[in-house]
Amino acid sequence: MRRTAFFLFIILGWVNLQQGLAQNKNQTTATPADSILAPPLPFTPGMASQYILRLVESEKLWKDENDTLRFSLKRLVDHYKEPFDTIGNRIRRFRYDSININPGWIINHDTVPIRWLAPFSFIVDTIPLDKDPFVTYTTIVMRAVDTISINSLRLLPDFLPRIDSLLQVKDTLTQTVIDTRYLAQKKVQIYEVDDDDITPPLLPRRSRKTVKFLADSTGIVFTESLRVNLANEESPFHIVPDKTLPDSLNLAVEILLDYTFTRDSILLYVNNLENRKTPFWLSSNERDPYRYWVKNLRNDSVTVWMSNPSKYELNVVLEDDIYVERLEKRTADDMVIPTARPVRTLASLTALKEIPVYWSYDLINAFSMNQNYLSNWSRGGESSLSGMIDITGTAKYSNKESKDQWTSSGRLRYGTIRTKERGFRTSTDMIEINSQYNRKILEKFDFSSVFYGKTQVAQGFQSPTDTVVVSKFLNPGTFTVGVGFEYEPIKKTLINFSPLSYRNTFVLDTVNINQTNHGIEQDKRTRQEMGGQIVIKNSMTLFDDLKVNNNIRLFSNYLDKPQNIDMDWEMSLEKQISYLFSIRLNLHLIYDDDVRFPVFNSAGEPVLLPDQTPYKVAKAQFNQFLGLTFSFRL
């Protein structure tokens, strides 16, 4: 009993001992590693370059072969191997005039394997096939026996072996052919050779290449002769595109080297006593001076101007008139307090110089429309639609210093009216060209020379029902040249008097146009007149936005009835109703003593002279238009 208790005590003690060891093991922390950092790898510049190059050339290391870090590391290694200055100097020392280019020939050979399918058939063996391009057919040839005689012979047992021999296979035929369907699926062409001709041809027509079989007929050789520009043996080039390569390459290299030299900059840092760094870039481009403050131990500042005349130069210039004044202690009696009266006079001002604007332009566009509609109107009448376009462009040159002024303008005024019975007919048609040069003499008097031209655009008819053309472009045409004076009595009123004027009225097409309707004699194309001209222009505003414009032109012929004065008066009244729309009334009155109209009696028949010619008199010509106008100014 005691022995059993002793062994039980030994076992329990051993178990407690193992549990205590296990707890101590779990509570024990790992021993910290050595806190002293390992020294860096002793890289030399060459070793560093090789290490980076191996990383750059490793395909498995990079996710993207075009990664920017990879590209930058490669550029860094290339720059280490050979600096840019070395490359630039070597390229500049190259003699581009040593390259001699002469025309020559080069011969290119290209061998293509072929596979013979038959003695005279082959394919180009460049497309892999998953099986042989052949098909084998097996034909079994058997003896043909009369079935009736065989059945009768079966009754005789001795003839049964003979019957079996008659039914045995006579022969087996095997035929191998080209699998053209399979080759067509693979898009493989079969070529046939016949008397040194290959069908279909391997080369297109007019090809510069030639074809021949190898000696063992296992391939085809394509030969091509090319005429190229060959460089001489001493040059590093072989085949060049043209003879301008040396000059073009030299120019491109110089441009790229200059650009690279200009773009690269050198960064400098300027430090003061407080170790404050100021960046300063050295570049090949000249820049404005940079102001830098230099301080001493007493914190006194002196201005220094730094500039960069070239990429490798730095200029430092001390500012002029440097005076250092420090504070000092003085008694109040020793201090001199200067007194001065303040300046109370006004400073003189220099007037700003006016920048002259010599040319000014103006473009006025106006479109007027009028419409009248009738339906089952008992009093009669006809529906109509009329419109008129009036475009005026002006260019004005004014020089106040030389007192010169030149004004040129062009005007197109065209109107038409449409009715159901007569269709479209011209109601107004006019082209005007004005050019006037003025030289100021007195405050309101100018020396003036004028040019005035007038014609029309479309064809004109005597009446709406008439089909005979009485006028068209430059038929008639009128131009007037005059020299005189211009007077401006009040604002927006001009009076131009040209005592020496010449007017020419012409009709170019006298075959289709009757020139006598325009004051020209029967056997002539022009009417020339010397006389005087007065042009009056006035513009004013009445009431509320009612604009009135008058333009009166008077001409007197000194050589033929000077008392008969030709008049051309145009007046327009315009009432603005909105920003773009207005109501316009246009009145145009013309009286020309040389343009005469036939006289009709009460029966509507023309009055005849004793020589049976129509009796004609001068009459006033009047044109009026009233309508809604859409106008804008540019």
Phi, psi and omega per residue, in radians:
M1 nan -0.792 3.101
R2 -1.102 -0.701 -3.126
R3 -1.113 -0.638 -3.136
T4 -1.177 -0.722 3.125
A5 -1.140 -0.609 3.127
F6 -1.139 -0.789 3.138
F7 -1.136 -0.634 3.099
L8 -1.125 -0.659 3.097
F9 -1.150 -0.686 -3.140
I10 -1.134 -0.706 -3.094
I11 -1.185 -0.772 3.131
L12 -1.114 -0.665 3.095
G13 -1.143 -0.690 3.134
W14 -1.142 -0.663 3.126
V15 -1.155 -0.755 3.114
N16 -1.090 -0.666 3.126
L17 -1.103 -0.727 -3.138
Q18 -1.168 -0.648 3.109
Q19 -1.162 -0.674 3.114
G20 -1.139 -0.717 3.111
L21 -1.114 -0.672 3.140
A22 -1.143 -0.701 3.125
Q23 -1.155 -0.707 3.108
N24 -1.097 -0.629 -3.134
K25 -1.183 -0.677 -3.138
N26 -1.227 -0.592 -3.111
Q27 -1.407 -0.185 -3.116
T28 -1.357 2.169 3.109
T29 -1.453 2.738 -3.140
A30 -1.233 2.532 3.129
T31 -1.229 2.157 -3.104
P32 -1.087 2.561 3.105
A33 -1.231 2.963 -3.125
D34 -1.136 2.172 -3.107
S35 -1.380 -0.087 3.121
I36 -1.387 2.123 -3.124
L37 -1.201 2.544 3.115
A38 -1.257 2.496 3.129
P39 -1.124 2.544 3.131
P40 -1.119 2.769 3.125
L41 -1.127 2.366 -3.121
P42 -1.336 1.415 -3.137
F43 -1.449 2.252 2.883
T44 -1.585 2.849 3.109
P45 -0.963 -0.683 3.121
G46 -1.155 -0.753 3.117
M47 -1.137 -0.686 3.101
A48 -1.104 -0.694 3.116
S49 -1.114 -0.759 3.131
Q50 -1.141 -0.683 -3.130
Y51 -1.125 -0.799 3.138
I52 -1.149 -0.660 -3.141
L53 -1.111 -0.683 3.101
R54 -1.120 -0.665 3.107
L55 -1.177 -0.682 -3.126
V56 -1.171 -0.673 -3.079
E57 -1.423 -0.106 -3.139
S58 -1.373 2.033 -3.127
E59 -1.302 -0.554 -3.099
K60 -1.320 -0.335 -3.070
L61 -1.297 -0.530 -2.978
W62 -1.856 2.382 3.049
K63 -1.276 -0.684 -3.124
D64 -2.122 2.190 -3.102
E65 -1.207 -0.297 3.125
N66 -1.825 0.465 -3.136
D67 -1.099 2.465 -3.086
T68 -1.168 -0.628 3.097
L69 -1.118 -0.695 3.115
R70 -1.123 -0.750 3.125
F71 -1.125 -0.718 -3.123
S72 -1.167 -0.696 3.106
L73 -1.113 -0.680 3.107
K74 -1.126 -0.714 3.093
R75 -1.104 -0.636 3.120
L76 -1.125 -0.758 3.121
V77 -1.150 -0.709 3.112
D78 -1.103 -0.680 3.124
H79 -1.185 -0.592 3.094
Y80 -1.180 -0.747 -3.106
K81 -1.058 -0.726 -3.117
E82 -2.651 1.972 -3.127
P83 -1.078 2.793 -3.102
F84 -1.125 -0.643 -3.133
D85 -1.074 -0.691 3.122
T86 -1.110 -0.753 3.132
I87 -1.117 -0.776 -3.136
G88 -1.087 -0.724 3.124
N89 -1.134 -0.715 -3.132
R90 -1.164 -0.682 3.117
I91 -1.163 -0.666 -3.140
R92 -1.204 -0.484 3.123
R93 -1.372 -0.201 -3.132
F94 -1.196 2.386 -3.119
R95 -1.635 1.818 -3.130
Y96 -1.286 -0.386 3.113
D97 -1.313 -0.119 3.104
S98 -1.427 -0.094 3.139
I99 -1.500 2.036 3.094
N100 -1.909 2.214 -3.081
I101 -1.999 2.215 3.129
N102 -2.339 2.555 3.096
P103 -1.211 2.531 3.141
G104 -2.750 -3.075 -3.113
W105 -2.111 2.510 2.967
I106 -2.231 2.530 -3.095
I107 -2.037 2.158 3.125
N108 -1.879 2.300 3.093
H109 -2.000 2.384 3.103
D110 -2.353 2.045 -3.100
T111 -1.751 2.250 -3.130
V112 -2.091 2.231 3.122
P113 -1.246 2.601 3.108
I114 -2.260 2.850 3.114
R115 -2.301 2.168 -3.114
W116 -1.473 2.204 3.074
L117 -1.682 -0.432 -3.141
A118 -2.681 2.996 -3.123
P119 -0.985 -0.491 -3.105
F120 -2.220 0.328 3.137
S121 -2.286 2.407 3.124
F122 -2.618 2.891 3.040
I123 -2.260 2.729 3.058
V124 -1.399 2.049 -2.989
D125 -1.536 1.102 3.091
T126 -2.013 -0.154 3.131
I127 -1.885 2.140 -3.128
P128 -1.178 2.374 3.117
L129 -1.950 2.425 -3.125
D130 -1.500 -0.046 3.054
K131 -2.758 2.974 3.111
D132 -1.240 2.450 -3.103
P133 -1.456 0.839 3.141
F134 -2.300 2.690 3.058
V135 -2.220 2.262 -3.109
T136 -1.855 2.226 3.080
Y137 -1.960 2.315 3.127
T138 -1.989 2.227 -3.125
T139 -2.070 2.173 3.114
I140 -1.754 2.125 -3.130
V141 -1.760 2.097 -3.132
M142 -2.079 2.733 -3.117
R143 -1.358 2.377 3.097
A144 -1.569 2.147 -3.086
V145 -2.146 2.550 3.111
D146 -1.268 2.101 -3.059
T147 -1.199 -0.532 -3.127
I148 -1.165 -0.767 -3.136
S149 -1.199 -0.563 -3.141
I150 -1.182 -0.721 -3.142
N151 -1.129 -0.622 3.109
S152 -1.235 -0.586 3.138
L153 -1.265 -0.387 3.129
R154 -1.121 -0.289 3.126
L155 -1.277 -0.310 3.133
L156 -1.819 1.972 -3.076
P157 -1.099 -0.463 -3.102
D158 -1.237 -0.365 -3.100
F159 -1.628 0.017 -3.130
L160 -1.117 -0.770 3.080
P161 -1.024 -0.617 3.136
R162 -1.188 -0.620 3.109
I163 -1.119 -0.713 3.138
D164 -1.120 -0.661 3.122
S165 -1.157 -0.556 3.109
L166 -1.198 -0.537 -3.099
L167 -1.536 -0.062 3.139
Q168 -1.232 2.783 -3.139
V169 -1.133 2.327 3.133
K170 -1.489 -0.865 -3.068
D171 -2.781 2.767 3.093
T172 -2.201 2.146 -3.131
L173 -1.904 2.317 3.116
T174 -2.049 2.270 -3.113
Q175 -2.254 2.232 3.115
T176 -1.955 2.178 -3.124
V177 -2.202 2.869 3.134
I178 -1.359 2.325 3.137
D179 -1.469 1.452 -3.088
T180 -1.169 -0.559 3.136
R181 -1.148 -0.733 3.115
Y182 -1.128 -0.731 3.116
L183 -1.154 -0.605 3.107
A184 -1.172 -0.649 3.077
Q185 -1.102 -0.650 3.113
K186 -1.436 0.011 -3.137
K187 1.022 0.788 3.101
V188 -1.883 2.217 -3.098
Q189 -1.560 2.382 3.072
I190 -1.690 2.249 -3.130
Y191 -1.921 2.457 3.122
E192 -1.979 2.447 3.136
V193 -1.893 2.185 -3.127
D194 -2.515 1.914 3.125
D195 0.938 0.896 3.104
D196 1.133 0.207 3.051
D197 -1.877 2.442 -3.129
I198 -1.919 2.185 -3.118
T199 -2.129 2.222 -0.157
P200 -1.236 2.860 -3.089
P201 -1.114 2.527 3.081
L202 -1.331 -0.427 -3.089
L203 -2.076 2.595 3.060
P204 -1.209 2.892 3.126
R205 -1.124 2.564 3.121
R206 1.076 0.484 3.089
S207 -1.404 2.533 3.132
R208 -1.472 -0.012 -3.138
K209 -1.580 2.751 3.042
T210 -2.167 2.731 -3.077
V211 -2.252 2.420 3.011
K212 -2.663 2.698 3.133
F213 -1.450 2.652 2.985
L214 -1.191 2.876 -3.095
A215 -1.084 -0.597 3.133
D216 -1.629 0.116 3.098
S217 1.023 0.508 3.087
T218 -1.707 -0.041 -3.120
G219 -2.841 2.986 3.114
I220 -2.115 2.407 -3.138
V221 -1.895 2.111 3.026
F222 -1.665 2.207 -3.110
T223 -2.092 2.308 -3.138
E224 -2.358 2.290 3.104
S225 -1.842 2.170 -3.107
L226 -2.096 2.389 3.065
R227 -1.624 2.072 -3.045
V228 -2.317 3.024 3.038
N229 -1.700 2.033 -3.089
L230 -1.839 2.367 3.056
A231 -1.486 2.812 -3.121
N232 -1.214 2.899 -3.063
E233 -1.153 -0.543 -3.080
E234 -1.299 -0.355 -3.093
S235 -1.472 2.751 3.132
P236 -1.369 -0.034 -3.077
F237 -1.743 2.758 3.122
H238 -1.996 -1.315 3.116
I239 -1.903 2.150 -3.083
V240 -1.955 2.645 -3.099
P241 -1.181 -0.726 3.130
D242 -2.742 3.122 -3.069
K243 -1.381 -0.124 3.119
T244 -1.543 0.069 -3.084
L245 -1.047 -0.790 -3.114
P246 -1.022 -0.826 -3.115
D247 -1.183 -0.721 3.142
S248 -1.143 -0.732 3.138
L249 -1.154 -0.717 3.125
N250 -1.077 -0.767 3.136
L251 -1.142 -0.751 -3.135
A252 -1.123 -0.702 3.140
V253 -1.130 -0.766 -3.131
E254 -1.109 -0.724 3.134
I255 -1.119 -0.761 -3.107
L256 -1.203 -0.685 3.107
L257 -1.152 -0.754 3.112
D258 -1.103 -0.713 3.131
Y259 -1.124 -0.745 -3.136
T260 -1.147 -0.693 3.118
F261 -1.129 -0.683 -3.134
T262 -1.242 -0.649 -3.064
R263 -1.275 -0.677 -3.092
D264 -1.206 2.415 -3.133
S265 -2.271 2.806 3.128
I266 -2.035 2.231 -3.105
L267 -1.678 2.165 3.061
L268 -2.020 2.675 3.062
Y269 -2.119 2.221 3.107
V270 -1.771 2.088 -3.074
N271 -1.840 2.574 3.013
N272 -1.889 -3.000 -3.098
L273 -1.155 -0.452 3.113
E274 -1.533 0.152 3.118
N275 1.086 0.564 3.016
R276 -1.536 2.189 -3.047
K277 -1.696 2.327 3.070
T278 -2.046 2.056 -3.120
P279 -1.249 2.513 3.103
F280 -2.521 2.171 -3.078
W281 -1.701 2.322 3.004
L282 -1.758 2.103 3.135
S283 -2.414 2.971 -3.127
S284 -1.353 -0.267 3.113
N285 -1.509 2.257 3.141
E286 -1.218 2.326 -3.092
R287 -2.148 2.895 3.137
D288 -1.185 2.640 3.122
P289 -1.076 2.568 3.140
Y290 -1.886 2.317 -3.101
R291 -1.551 2.219 -3.098
Y292 -2.271 2.324 -3.110
W293 -1.691 2.146 3.093
V294 -1.813 2.223 -3.085
K295 -2.038 2.549 3.065
N296 -1.732 -2.965 -3.094
L297 -1.163 -0.474 3.102
R298 -1.490 0.145 3.120
N299 1.183 0.425 3.020
D300 -1.400 2.418 -3.073
S301 -1.913 2.463 3.063
V302 -2.274 2.333 -3.112
T303 -1.448 2.282 3.071
V304 -2.159 2.286 3.112
W305 -1.785 2.172 3.131
M306 -1.987 2.379 3.125
S307 -2.363 2.894 -3.063
N308 -2.206 1.520 -3.119
P309 -1.197 -0.538 3.103
S310 -2.594 -3.111 -3.028
K311 -1.178 -0.535 -3.055
Y312 -2.005 0.368 -3.129
E313 -2.239 2.567 3.118
L314 -2.433 2.095 3.113
N315 -1.773 2.334 3.100
V316 -2.155 2.089 -3.070
V317 -2.161 2.281 3.109
L318 -1.436 2.395 -3.107
E319 -1.192 2.489 -3.107
D320 -1.271 2.891 3.046
D321 0.969 0.935 3.116
I322 -1.568 2.188 3.112
Y323 -2.407 2.120 -3.113
V324 -1.780 2.117 3.140
E325 -2.141 2.178 -3.093
R326 -1.927 2.755 3.127
L327 -1.290 2.491 3.059
E328 -2.501 2.703 -3.092
K329 -1.535 2.257 3.100
R330 -2.375 2.709 3.052
T331 -1.381 2.771 -3.079
A332 -1.144 -0.512 -3.113
D333 -1.250 -0.489 -3.104
D334 -1.461 -0.147 -3.080
M335 -1.474 2.301 3.105
V336 -1.773 2.097 -3.134
I337 -1.821 1.842 3.128
P338 -1.283 2.524 3.081
T339 -2.124 2.527 -3.140
A340 -2.626 2.517 3.084
R341 -1.339 2.410 3.117
P342 -1.233 2.592 3.118
V343 -1.359 2.052 -3.073
R344 -1.856 0.003 -3.140
T345 -1.381 2.641 3.136
L346 -1.369 2.433 3.107
A347 -1.298 2.499 3.133
S348 -1.327 2.480 -3.140
L349 -1.945 2.461 3.090
T350 -1.728 2.143 -3.102
A351 -1.149 2.507 3.106
L352 -1.210 2.423 3.136
K353 -1.387 2.207 -3.110
E354 -1.294 2.303 3.088
I355 -1.504 2.014 -3.063
P356 -1.241 2.484 3.008
V357 -2.031 1.870 -2.996
Y358 -1.397 -0.696 -3.025
W359 -1.870 2.446 3.015
S360 -2.392 2.562 -3.065
Y361 -2.267 2.640 -3.120
D362 -2.606 2.393 3.114
L363 -2.391 2.096 -3.134
I364 -2.018 2.212 -3.138
N365 -2.101 2.323 3.130
A366 -2.451 2.356 3.112
F367 -2.281 2.094 -3.092
S368 -1.974 2.581 -3.125
M369 -2.498 2.531 3.099
N370 -2.504 2.434 -3.051
Q371 -2.455 2.461 3.116
N372 -2.407 2.215 -3.090
Y373 -2.191 2.299 3.122
L374 -2.240 2.451 3.099
S375 -2.533 2.054 -3.136
N376 0.971 0.765 -3.129
W377 -1.475 2.101 -3.013
S378 -1.191 -0.504 -3.110
R379 -1.474 -0.017 3.121
G380 1.525 3.014 -3.129
G381 2.378 3.106 -3.078
E382 -2.520 2.376 3.082
S383 -1.208 2.549 -3.101
S384 -2.598 2.735 3.067
L385 -2.440 2.182 -3.098
S386 -2.276 2.639 3.121
G387 -2.628 2.766 -3.136
M388 -2.587 2.405 3.077
I389 -2.036 2.374 -3.088
D390 -2.363 1.906 -3.109
I391 -2.092 2.222 3.138
T392 -2.260 2.165 3.078
G393 -2.048 2.387 -3.065
T394 -2.316 2.386 3.021
A395 -2.181 2.229 -3.020
K396 -2.257 2.249 3.058
Y397 -1.925 2.240 -3.095
S398 -2.412 2.194 3.120
N399 -2.202 1.858 -3.085
K400 -1.236 -0.548 -3.117
E401 -1.190 -0.794 -3.142
S402 -1.574 -0.057 3.108
K403 1.061 0.601 3.121
D404 -1.883 2.571 3.095
Q405 -2.596 2.312 -3.134
W406 -2.334 2.118 -3.102
T407 -2.126 2.212 3.091
S408 -2.232 2.439 -3.113
S409 -2.551 2.694 3.057
G410 -2.354 2.511 -3.070
R411 -2.407 2.359 3.028
L412 -2.136 2.102 -3.139
R413 -2.265 1.971 -3.064
Y414 -2.408 2.291 3.121
G415 -2.337 2.624 -3.131
T416 -2.484 2.738 3.126
I417 -2.339 2.432 -3.109
R418 -2.168 2.272 3.022
T419 -2.216 2.827 -3.101
K420 -1.204 -0.603 -3.067
E421 -1.367 -0.743 -2.987
R422 -1.864 -0.147 -3.126
G423 1.292 -2.575 -3.119
F424 -1.500 2.376 3.056
R425 -2.454 2.542 -3.131
T426 -1.346 2.282 3.087
S427 -1.868 -0.568 3.122
T428 -2.487 2.330 -3.118
D429 -2.651 2.016 -3.091
M430 -2.762 2.386 2.983
I431 -2.174 2.205 3.141
E432 -2.173 2.452 3.059
I433 -2.274 2.155 3.138
N434 -2.159 2.421 3.037
S435 -2.524 2.197 -3.034
Q436 -2.418 2.293 3.089
Y437 -1.962 2.275 3.133
N438 -2.165 2.492 3.036
R439 -2.270 2.045 -3.026
K440 -1.193 2.297 3.107
I441 -1.892 -0.966 3.073
L442 -2.100 -3.009 -3.054
E443 -1.100 -0.733 -3.097
K444 -2.072 0.172 -3.134
F445 -2.091 2.361 3.099
D446 -2.247 2.542 2.903
F447 -1.355 2.368 -2.974
S448 -2.410 2.507 2.967
S449 -2.326 2.343 -2.997
V450 -2.226 2.694 2.982
F451 -2.370 2.324 -3.112
Y452 -2.401 2.227 3.104
G453 -2.238 2.568 -3.056
K454 -2.605 2.350 3.036
T455 -2.755 -2.763 -3.104
Q456 -2.465 3.054 -3.068
V457 -1.802 -0.982 -2.987
A458 -1.743 3.114 3.107
Q459 -1.355 2.560 3.121
G460 -2.092 2.584 -3.123
F461 -2.168 2.711 -3.084
Q462 -1.175 -0.667 -3.124
S463 -2.529 2.850 -3.125
P464 -1.034 -0.512 -3.113
T465 -1.640 -0.032 -3.089
D466 -1.458 2.537 3.107
T467 -1.945 0.005 -3.128
V468 -1.535 2.198 -3.135
V469 -1.347 2.211 3.132
V470 -1.884 -0.211 3.131
S471 -2.808 2.746 3.053
K472 -2.842 -2.936 -3.061
F473 -1.081 2.181 -3.114
L474 1.111 0.324 3.078
N475 -2.476 1.494 0.088
P476 -1.580 2.965 2.988
G477 -2.337 2.543 -3.081
T478 -2.374 2.358 2.990
F479 -2.397 2.554 -3.090
T480 -2.280 2.342 3.090
V481 -2.140 2.273 -3.103
G482 -2.540 2.726 3.113
V483 -2.291 2.332 -3.136
G484 -3.122 -2.396 -3.043
F485 -2.323 2.764 3.082
E486 -2.260 2.384 -3.071
Y487 -2.195 2.373 3.121
E488 -2.069 1.591 -3.106
P489 -1.204 -0.759 3.105
I490 -2.346 3.004 -3.116
K491 -1.168 2.416 3.128
K492 1.161 0.412 3.053
T493 -2.332 2.147 -3.113
L494 -2.235 2.387 3.088
I495 -2.168 2.000 -3.127
N496 -1.911 2.122 -3.130
F497 -2.053 2.082 3.136
S498 -2.060 1.599 -3.106
P499 -1.183 -0.338 3.114
L500 -2.029 1.743 -3.073
S501 -2.320 2.653 3.100
Y502 -2.287 2.226 3.121
R503 -2.136 2.393 -3.113
N504 -2.267 2.158 3.064
T505 -1.990 2.252 -3.016
F506 -2.422 2.672 3.004
V507 -2.266 2.051 -3.068
L508 -1.424 -0.684 -3.087
D509 -1.785 1.451 -3.140
T510 -1.395 -0.107 3.104
V511 -1.318 -0.755 -3.095
N512 -1.738 -0.321 -3.103
I513 -2.005 2.287 3.094
N514 -1.432 1.881 -3.057
Q515 -1.239 -0.309 -3.140
T516 -1.214 -0.369 3.083
N517 -1.215 -0.228 -3.098
H518 -2.059 0.384 3.029
G519 1.421 0.305 3.120
I520 -1.855 2.452 -3.101
E521 -1.121 2.823 -2.991
Q522 -1.050 -0.739 -3.034
D523 -1.721 0.354 -3.126
K524 -2.263 2.867 3.101
R525 -1.928 -0.248 -3.089
T526 -2.338 2.744 2.979
R527 -2.243 2.031 -3.063
Q528 -1.885 2.359 -3.050
E529 -2.377 2.421 3.011
M530 -1.984 2.240 -3.108
G531 -2.991 -2.713 -3.139
G532 -2.115 2.670 -3.069
Q533 -2.360 2.457 3.049
I534 -2.230 2.235 3.118
V535 -2.132 2.194 3.136
I536 -2.087 2.196 3.119
K537 -2.167 2.322 -3.116
N538 -2.521 2.477 3.087
S539 -2.429 2.260 -3.126
M540 -2.616 2.875 -3.136
T541 -2.118 2.172 -3.141
L542 -1.970 2.603 3.096
F543 0.940 -2.214 -3.053
D544 -1.996 1.746 3.083
D545 1.048 0.589 3.028
L546 -1.777 1.849 -3.074
K547 -1.653 2.340 -3.136
V548 -2.156 2.174 3.115
N549 -2.119 2.290 3.127
N550 -2.184 2.413 3.083
N551 -2.455 1.898 -3.073
I552 -2.033 2.260 3.133
R553 -2.184 2.091 -3.127
L554 -2.048 2.392 -3.133
F555 -2.428 2.376 3.123
S556 -2.233 2.274 3.136
N557 -1.524 2.039 -3.117
Y558 -1.151 -0.482 -2.972
L559 -1.691 -0.244 -3.077
D560 -2.504 1.817 3.089
K561 0.896 1.209 -3.120
P562 -1.158 -0.332 3.134
Q563 -1.267 -0.359 3.110
N564 -1.515 1.843 -3.045
I565 -1.712 2.229 3.064
D566 -1.423 2.390 -3.076
M567 -2.241 2.430 3.052
D568 -2.343 1.820 -3.028
W569 -2.122 2.159 3.097
E570 -2.189 2.238 3.140
M571 -2.294 2.411 3.109
S572 -2.306 2.402 3.057
L573 -2.059 2.226 -3.046
E574 -2.315 2.194 3.117
K575 -1.961 2.066 -3.110
Q576 -1.367 2.214 3.117
I577 -1.968 -0.302 3.050
S578 -2.750 -3.020 -3.092
Y579 -1.134 -0.622 -3.068
L580 -1.994 -0.261 -3.036
F581 -2.006 2.563 3.129
S582 -2.681 2.872 3.032
I583 -1.789 2.178 -3.083
R584 -2.142 2.360 3.003
L585 -2.040 2.119 -3.111
N586 -2.045 2.182 3.134
L587 -2.101 2.312 -3.116
H588 -2.362 2.080 -3.107
L589 -2.115 2.224 -3.142
I590 -2.246 2.322 2.998
Y591 -2.311 2.052 3.113
D592 -2.224 2.075 -3.073
D593 -1.173 -0.352 -3.127
D594 -1.539 -0.254 3.100
V595 -1.710 1.989 -3.022
R596 -2.079 2.675 -3.084
F597 -2.138 2.562 3.132
P598 -1.197 2.639 3.139
V599 -1.785 2.325 -3.129
F600 -1.956 2.548 3.095
N601 -1.467 -3.036 -3.089
S602 -1.157 -0.378 3.121
A603 -1.487 -0.033 -3.142
G604 1.477 0.210 3.129
E605 -1.749 2.530 -3.134
P606 -1.169 2.475 3.090
V607 -1.391 2.296 -3.061
L608 -1.888 2.592 3.039
L609 -1.461 3.002 3.130
P610 -0.998 -0.509 3.116
D611 -1.515 0.253 3.091
Q612 1.176 0.326 3.021
T613 -1.640 2.609 -3.127
P614 -1.106 2.471 3.080
Y615 -1.472 2.133 -3.072
K616 -2.147 2.537 3.092
V617 -2.361 2.770 3.078
A618 -1.341 2.382 -3.141
K619 -2.330 2.762 3.094
A620 -1.350 2.366 3.106
Q621 -1.808 2.258 -3.037
F622 -2.288 2.380 3.107
N623 -2.380 2.232 -3.101
Q624 -2.318 2.458 3.111
F625 -2.520 2.330 3.115
L626 -2.314 2.239 3.141
G627 -3.026 3.039 3.072
L628 -1.362 2.275 -3.015
T629 -2.084 2.301 2.989
F630 -1.813 2.032 -3.033
S631 -2.381 2.608 3.047
F632 -2.664 2.702 -3.071
R633 -2.071 2.398 3.089
L634 -1.943 nan nan
